[in-house]
Amino acid sequence: MAEKTFLENEQTLEEIDHIGDCLKDAKAYGLELEVITWALKIMKRNPELSVKQAFSAAMAEWDI
């Protein structure tokens, strides 16, 4: 397996931070499970989206 480049690692860390921020915000409304579920559904329907994009869309779906 090829090693990830520095840029790929930075992008991965940025996505992880974004997901953490989304879940922190969702938790304030008691909607963590709903946001995760919607993000997974969005990724299944649109596999070209990044995880970050899917979580952003899920947050928007729940008006968070």
C-alpha angles and dihedrals in degrees: 000000000000119000118246118251122241090256092052090050091050091050091049092051090048091053092048090050091049092051090049091051091048093050092046090054092043091051090059087064097037091248105118095117092045093051092048091048093049092046090053092048091049092050091049092052094041110031091172091069121095120239088250091055092047093052091047090052091047091051090051090049089059094041092242 
